[in-house]
């Protein structure tokens, strides 16, 4: 769903008066904005960094164990 208006100001929308179909359309329109795409990219990069850090921490004991078993 392509949107022409990339600047959606949600502060001017009364969300209490929307039915579920209108809310779905509003969410789809928001997902097409540059702000959402930029924030989503930042969140994905942050998640990847956290995953690498946590993965590295858990891999160190495994690597030491494998090293000890091989070269024991």
N, C-alpha and C positions, 0 to 999 in steps of 0.2 A: 504494500500500500504506500504509494509515493505521496508525500505531502509537499505542497508548494510553500507553505509558511513554516520556516524553520525556527521562528521565535515564538514559542508558546509560553505565555505568562500564566502559570497555574494559580497565582495569587488572585487573579481576576475571575476565576471560575468558582461557582458555588457547587461544590462536590456533593452536598447533601441532597440536591434536587435531581441528580442523575440516576437513571435506571441502569441496569447491568449492561445493556447493549451500548448505551452512550458511554459508560465508563470504559468498556472494552475499546471503543473507537478512540477515546481520549488517550488511553494507554498506548495503543498502536501509533497514534500521532506523536506522542512523546518519545517513543522508541526510535522514531525517525529523525529526531533533532540532533544537531551537532553536539549539544551539551551531553546528551545521553551517550552518544557514541564515544565521546572523549572520556567521560567518567567510566564507562564500561571497559575501555582500553586500559585505563589506569588500574582498575580493580583486577583485571586479568593479569597484568604485569606484577602487581603486588602479590597476588596469589601464587604466581610462578616462583617469585623470589622466596616467599615463605616456604613453599613446598621444597625448594632446593636446600634451604637452610635446615629444615626439619629432617629431610632425607639424608643430608650429610651427617647430621648428629647421630642418627640411628645406624648409619652404615659404618661408622668408625669401629664400634665393637665387633661387628661382623668381619670387617677386614682384618682386624687384629687377630681374631680367632682363626680365620683362614690362614693367615700368615704363620701363626703359631703351629697349626696343624701341619702345614707343608714343611716349614723349616725348623720346627720344634726342637 
